Amino acid sequence: MKTFSAKPSDIDKQWIVIDADGVVLGRLASRVANILRGKHKATYTPHMDCGDNVIIVNAAKVRMTGKKRFQKHYYWHTGYPGGIKDRTADAILSGRFPERVIYKAVERMVPRGPLGRTQMKNLRVYAGAEHPHEAQQPTALDFAAMNPKNKRG
């Protein structure tokens, strides 16, 4: 019996849409990272991009447990001396680009390097309920109903 190794012709990519309304951020991010990598498929190959395309809607309505919304900080550096800046998760979620919270959570769960960057291109996150990918006929994944802990009231 030989180990299966997927070739580019063997890879079948699907489109999945997930509603993030009331869903816990970390649980959603870990599931989406596995889907992007393709680990939910029997044909998973570590060195190939065999994951699916994921669309996340209602990113502005994602939940965080405990006090993370107010105590979690996102840091970046401007490149100048003393130029470290930060912003809380609450400021980002109530700001102009709330989808960045989900994007960063998933990005930090995907491997760094060329393959991880390629897999992250298969993720699309939208703050509202609308998305422009109806032509791809995405299948809906009801993540909130998978486990009672996935959704917060």
C-alpha positions as CSV (number, residue, x, y, z in Angstrom):
1,M,0.0,0.0,0.0
2,K,1.4,3.3,-1.0
3,T,1.0,6.7,0.6
4,F,-1.3,9.0,-1.5
5,S,0.4,12.2,-2.7
6,A,-1.9,14.6,-4.5
7,K,-0.9,16.1,-7.8
8,P,-2.4,19.4,-9.1
9,S,-4.7,17.5,-11.4
10,D,-6.1,15.5,-8.4
11,I,-7.1,18.6,-6.4
12,D,-10.8,19.5,-6.3
13,K,-11.5,22.9,-4.7
14,Q,-15.0,23.7,-3.4
15,W,-16.5,27.0,-2.2
16,I,-17.8,27.3,1.4
17,V,-19.7,30.2,3.0
18,I,-19.7,30.6,6.8
19,D,-21.9,33.0,8.7
20,A,-19.9,34.4,11.7
21,D,-22.9,36.0,13.4
22,G,-22.5,35.3,17.1
23,V,-19.7,32.7,16.6
24,V,-16.7,32.5,18.9
25,L,-13.6,33.9,17.0
26,G,-10.9,31.3,18.0
27,R,-13.2,28.3,17.3
28,L,-14.1,29.8,13.9
29,A,-10.5,30.6,13.0
30,S,-9.2,27.1,13.8
31,R,-11.9,25.5,11.7
32,V,-11.3,27.8,8.8
33,A,-7.5,27.3,8.9
34,N,-8.1,23.5,8.6
35,I,-10.4,24.0,5.7
36,L,-7.9,26.3,3.9
37,R,-5.1,23.8,4.4
38,G,-7.3,20.9,3.2
39,K,-7.0,18.8,6.4
40,H,-10.7,18.0,6.4
41,K,-10.2,15.9,3.2
42,A,-8.9,12.4,2.8
43,T,-6.7,13.5,0.0
44,Y,-4.7,16.0,2.2
45,T,-1.1,16.5,1.1
46,P,1.1,18.7,3.3
47,H,3.1,20.3,0.5
48,M,0.1,21.1,-1.8
49,D,-2.6,23.7,-1.7
50,C,-5.5,21.2,-1.6
51,G,-7.8,23.3,0.7
52,D,-11.1,24.9,-0.3
53,N,-12.1,28.5,-0.8
54,V,-13.8,30.0,2.2
55,I,-16.1,33.0,2.3
56,I,-16.9,34.5,5.8
57,V,-19.9,36.9,6.1
58,N,-21.0,39.0,9.1
59,A,-17.5,39.4,10.3
60,A,-18.4,42.5,12.4
61,K,-20.7,40.3,14.5
62,V,-18.1,37.8,15.7
63,R,-17.9,37.2,19.4
64,M,-15.0,36.8,21.9
65,T,-15.2,35.1,25.2
66,G,-14.3,36.7,28.5
67,K,-12.8,40.2,28.3
68,K,-10.8,39.6,25.2
69,R,-12.8,42.1,23.2
70,F,-11.4,44.9,25.4
71,Q,-8.1,43.4,26.6
72,K,-6.7,41.9,23.4
73,H,-4.3,44.2,21.6
74,Y,-3.1,44.0,18.0
75,Y,0.4,45.5,17.6
76,W,2.3,46.8,14.6
77,H,5.4,48.8,14.0
78,T,5.6,51.9,11.8
79,G,9.3,51.4,11.0
80,Y,10.4,54.5,12.9
81,P,12.2,54.4,16.3
82,G,9.6,54.1,19.1
83,G,7.0,53.5,16.5
84,I,5.1,50.6,18.0
85,K,1.4,51.0,17.9
86,D,-1.6,49.0,19.2
87,R,-5.3,48.9,18.9
88,T,-7.8,46.8,20.9
89,A,-10.0,44.2,19.3
90,D,-13.1,46.3,20.2
91,A,-11.6,49.3,18.3
92,I,-11.0,47.2,15.2
93,L,-14.4,45.5,15.3
94,S,-16.2,48.8,15.7
95,G,-14.0,50.6,13.2
96,R,-13.8,50.7,9.4
97,F,-12.4,47.2,8.7
98,P,-13.9,44.7,11.2
99,E,-13.0,41.8,9.0
100,R,-9.3,42.2,9.9
101,V,-9.9,40.5,13.2
102,I,-10.9,37.3,11.6
103,Y,-8.3,37.5,8.9
104,K,-5.5,37.9,11.4
105,A,-6.8,35.1,13.6
106,V,-6.8,32.7,10.7
107,E,-3.5,34.0,9.3
108,R,-1.8,33.2,12.6
109,M,-3.0,29.6,12.4
110,V,-1.8,28.9,8.9
111,P,1.9,28.1,8.3
112,R,4.2,31.0,7.5
113,G,5.9,30.7,4.1
114,P,4.9,30.6,0.4
115,L,2.4,27.8,0.8
116,G,0.6,29.6,3.7
117,R,0.4,32.8,1.7
118,T,-1.1,30.9,-1.2
119,Q,-3.7,29.3,1.1
120,M,-4.6,32.6,2.6
121,K,-5.5,33.9,-0.8
122,N,-8.4,31.4,-0.7
123,L,-10.0,33.3,2.2
124,R,-12.5,36.1,1.7
125,V,-13.9,37.9,4.7
126,Y,-16.8,40.4,4.5
127,A,-18.1,42.6,7.3
128,G,-21.8,42.4,6.2
129,A,-24.1,39.7,5.0
130,E,-23.5,40.2,1.3
131,H,-20.7,38.8,-0.8
132,P,-20.0,38.9,-4.6
133,H,-19.3,35.2,-5.0
134,E,-22.8,33.9,-5.8
135,A,-21.6,32.7,-9.3
136,Q,-19.3,30.1,-7.6
137,Q,-22.4,28.5,-5.9
138,P,-20.8,28.2,-2.4
139,T,-22.2,25.6,0.0
140,A,-23.2,26.9,3.4
141,L,-21.5,25.5,6.4
142,D,-23.5,26.0,9.6
143,F,-20.6,26.3,12.0
144,A,-22.7,27.7,14.9
145,A,-24.8,24.5,14.9
146,M,-21.8,22.1,15.0
147,N,-21.2,22.5,18.7
148,P,-23.2,24.5,21.3
149,K,-19.9,26.2,22.4
150,N,-19.4,27.6,18.9
151,K,-22.0,30.3,19.4
152,R,-22.4,32.9,22.1
153,G,-25.7,34.8,22.7
